[in-house]
Amino acid sequence: MLRPVRLRRWFPALVLGCVLATFLNGLVVGYGVLWFQLFGEQPDREDYLVSFGGYAAAALVMLVGLLALVRLGTASWVVVLSAVLGVLLGLLALSSLTTGLDRANEFSPISHWWDGASGVLLMPWAWPPLALGLLAACGVGPQRPDPAGQHPPGRATLVAARPDGR
């Protein structure tokens, strides 16, 4: 016998907080690498590629986290806001990529795009949206129950009950 799982009210707020923290982290990694130049240097090709990696990884986490927010049944304005911020990061990533590819490669590269991506993906607040978004894409994971009490049949809202039926 399977029974529905109760979803705590704070759980969608936690996922939203992680998505917003990832957005801010993507901005810091993407813009920070271009802004912080020592000795009056100008950003070169590899700086723009690191920026691209930070922006793109944050956009990926936000757009995958969108699946989790939709599945958790958050308010529509939250989903729209997250989508707009994810698209904004995607546009910033494309801008950094095109600017970086236009720059001449003066030295042998030390940093690559994955350095920026790791600056976003290794942060612990990026993990819940990624994990829950991937679970939502597979049709499993936590889900807010239907207000009418109708639970769709599927593994997402069901867990195994005890053998005595409770």
N, C-alpha and C positions, 0 to 999 in steps of 0.2 A: 504494500500500500504506500502511496506517495502523498505527501502533504505539502501545501504551499509554504514558502519561506517568507517570514515578515521582514520587510526592509525598513531599517531605521531611518528616521527623518534626517539625521545628520549626514548620512552617507552621500547623497547627491551634493550637499554643500561641501563635503570634503573633496569630491572629485572636481567640483567647480574651482575650489581654492587651488588645487594642484594644476589645473589648466591655466588659471591666471598667473600662477607663479612661473609656469613654463613660458608663458608669453613674455613676462618681464625678464626672465633669464635669457630668452632668445634675443631680446633687445639689447641686453647688456653684453652678451657675447658678440652679437653681430655688429653693433655699433662701437662697442668698447675697443675692439681690435683695430678699428680704423681711427678712432679718436686718440688712443694712447700710443703716441709715437715719441721716441726719445731723440734728443739732440736735433730737433727741427726736421726730422725725416718726413717724407711724404709716404702715404700708404702705397705699397707696391702690389704686384700681382698676387703674391701668396697671402698678403693681408686681406685682400678682397675675397680670395678663395676660402680663407678661414671664416670670414664674415658670412659668406654664402652657406657654409656648413652649419653655422650657428642658427641662422635664420631658417634654413630648410629643415633642420632637425626639429626646431620648435614648431614650425608649421605642420610637420608630420604628426608630432605628438598632439597638437591641438585638433587636427582634423580626425585623427583616430579617436581621440577623447570625445569628439562630438558623437560618435556612435554610442559611447557609454552614457553620455548625457541624455541622448534620445531614449535609450533603453531604460534609464532610471526614471524617466518621466518628469524631467525638470521643466520649468516654465519655458514657453516658446521664446521669450525675449532673451533668456540665457543661452539657448541654442543658437539664436540668430547672432547674438553678440560674440559668442565663441567662433562661429563660422566667419564673421567679418574679420575678427582679429587673426584667425588662421590664414585667411586669404591675404590680409595685409602683410603678414610675415612671408607668405609665398611671393608676393610682389617685391618685397625688399630683398629676398633671396635671388630672384631673377635679376634685379638691378645690380646687386653685388657681383653676380656671376658675369653679366655682360661687361661691367666695368673692369673686372679682373681679367677677362679674356682680351680686352683691348689694350691692357698694359703690357709693356715688354718685360720679359723675364730676364732681369739683370744678373741674378746669381742663381746658383743651384738651389732648388727649393728646400727649405727647412721645414716649413709648416704646410699642411695640406687641408683640404676641406674637412677631413675627418677629425682634425684637431678642434675645429669649431663645433662639429656635431657631437663630439664626445663631451665638450663643455656643457652641452644641454642634456644629453642622454644619460650622463653619469650622475645627474642630480636626482636625489630620491623622490622629489615631487613629480618627476616625469614618469615614474614607473606605474603608479595607479591608473592614470589615464590610458597609458599604452596597454597595460594588461587587461583592464576592463573593456577597452575599445576592441581589442582583438577577440576577447570572449564574446562581446556583443556581435561582432562580425560573424562569428561561428554559430550564433544563436544560443549561447549558453551564458551563464553568469547571473548576477543579481538583476532583478527586474522589479519595478514598482507594480504591484498588483492593480488590476482593473478596479476602478471605484465601485462598479456595480457588483463586485464579488465574482465576476466571471474570470477565471484564470484560463488562459489559452493552454491547450495541451502541449506539453514539451518539457524538456529537461531544465529549462531556464528557471522556472518558478517552482520546481519540485525537488524534494529531497526524500530519501528513503525514511520511512517511518519504522518504529520499533516492531518487532514481530507480533506483539500483542495488539497492534492496530492503533495505538495512540500516537 
